[in-house]
Amino acid sequence: MTRNRVLAGALVVAVAVAVVIAVANPFGSSPPASSANSGVATSTSAVERRDLSQQTQQSATLGYAHTATIAIPPGTAPTAIQQAQAQSDSAAQTAQAAQATLADDQLALSQARAAWNAGRRKLAADCNGDGAAGQATTPCASDTQAAATQQQAVAAAASKVAADQHALAAAQTAAGAAGQSLASAQTSASTYGQTSSYTMLPPVGRIVRRGEPLYAIDGQPTLLLYGATPPSRAFQPGMSPGRDVAELNANLAALGYGGLAGDAFTSGTQSAIEALQAKHGMPVTGKLLLGSVTFQPSAVRVTSVTPTIGGPVQAGPVLAVTSTKRVVVIQLDAASQSSVRVGDAVVITLPDNSTTPGHVSFVGTVATTPASSGSSDQSSSPTIEVDVAPDHPAATGRLDQAPVDVSITTQTVRNVLAVRVEALLALAGGGYALEVVGPGGVHHLEAVQLGLFDDAEGLVQVSGPSVRAGQRVVVPSST
């Protein structure tokens, strides 16, 4: 309830208690049994000095914080990894064969050149005499023919070597591409393939903590780890450092698998993974492929399950979860945003009408308009989300999406004078007064200025030159 609404209520109470007062002091020396001309039985109440708070009442929903979806990331199936490995191996073997052929042909070229060089030396020796040239049957003529043949052999061998070099370059390029494809496939290697199925799924409401299975694929568990970085690559030796590796190391250390730290995948990381896999009956590989672990900021509570036992596994949502942290969510009228601040104290009224304290933990800054349901009484005013953290979460039970009421303290004043709201009298000329019982029981009016209204206590802050703590003022009798 806002201050204006409280003020309007105070006016109604004041008019109901007494007729409008038009004089400063209509009372004589004897105390009346009731307020002047009101005919209403009265009693008295003291002016107090105390702290007052102003509240606003809001409908809200009690549940769990941080809704999230756990999904299987897209990855490369084991069969695709095997195919990429086979292609890489085949390309590497082709490159090796091309290298061997080139080596053999280079040796043949070297031998052909050596023979040609020897033939040219013999030709020079045999043809260095009178009449050697021009005689068809002389050694010079035979050497000339032999040298020409050897030169042709060198040219053929050189051509073959050039072809071998081209073939080797092409084979090495293909092997490099196949190797890169294999490395990329291994980076995104997953635990699931086209024939994989879910063999375990959690019931709604289950709480899963660090190192525990969320679900299982082909009999192998997917474990929950804590962190903010979603898995996007397989954890394996040789991978580059990164924030995801740092989170993995921190989790393995928290689970008791060595004092790991840093963002690099080390031999210690591999050993810790092997120990984790052995504990959970997983194949001990020292690698964590996509689908074998998932990261959430903290323990999760399962709220819905998308697949079914025996259903096929594919990339996409598996579980809807929340944190285990209790929260009350208010859809507050955006016009009231400035009246609520993080840290404001609240009182939560639970479905069983018990109450528990809390504090505002979040005030949204983006206003949204509720979707219309077609009913004429549905408000379409923009709202902002306001979150409340219970001071004693256990006191809120385990209800989820339960309707509750929240009283938010929006303003507090300290050490002020306060009276019951029904003590206020509306004056004919405007303003308010209190009917004060003075010494000897003499009644008189004291004009007052109003301050903060405390809805929960039914009190209002007052001030005036002659108002002081301990004074008795007239109020309607409670009986």
C-alpha angles and dihedrals in degrees: 000000000000126000092254091055091048090050090052089051090050090054091053091049093047094051091046091052100048142005116256109283115227101175133060097238120003095168127102129208095288123074113239122228089238141010116294111294090335099114088210121128111243143191133183135257131190127249105242135202108220148116119285132196133197120218138192120208118224136176112233145167125248117212144105129312133239108031111207142165123233109210137177109246120230111263146158115277120235091248090054089050090052091050092048089049092050092049091048092049092048092049091048091050090049090052091048091051091049089050091051092048090050091050092051093048092046088055090050090050090050091051092047091051091049090052092048092049090050091048092051091052091050090047091054092050097046095044096050100096145076113290093001091124118067096029109112095201099046123108088248091063093048091048091051091054092045093049091051090052091048091050090054090051090053091051092050092048091048091050090051091050090051090052090047091052091052091048091048092051090051091047092049091050091051091047091050092050091047090049092051091049090051092048091050091048091049091050090058096034111149135199093230135068140179093289097043120119139185113264098175132026126174124244119247110271096031116138115218123194136192114307094012126119118261096185138331134242118200088345094307118114127235106220129214117234127178121249146096099243113090115222112264103157139030118266108236143134114287096029118136120258118265148147090272091058090048090054091047092051091048091051094047089050092048090051090054101256099131136300097292123170140157132051100276127101102235136175085264089057090051092049091049091051090051090053091048091049092049091052093054098041093250123145106277102236104135087237132100109207124200109285095031096089137017132193130229128165093248144337113327137216116214113234101170140003121215106191129048133231108279092018120134119268119235137152112284144067119343107162138016110214144172132201119261090246115115117230139172115216122205124191096211124193104259090229088066096053094106092055094061126065136178107269096032111143118242140182116221118209108206126210090264089055093249116132134222131179127247144158134236107259102176137020115192123227099197116080121211132188116231115242112258116249094196094253116127092220094057113111117231096188114133115259138195128212117251119186124204124199114209113232089219107033093181089061090064093064122212102295115136124208090001120161114245138163124238127201108201121200104223101170137018132190124194131220099355134146113262138181135180111279092237090062090074118106121197113228122221091233093049132271131063140279141188124229099231123197105219133189113315091019094286112155124216138160124254117195112226140187117226127231132166121359116218104206096185094054098033090235135131131203113243135182136181140146094261101032116109139163116277097031115135116233130187119255132168112277114257091218 
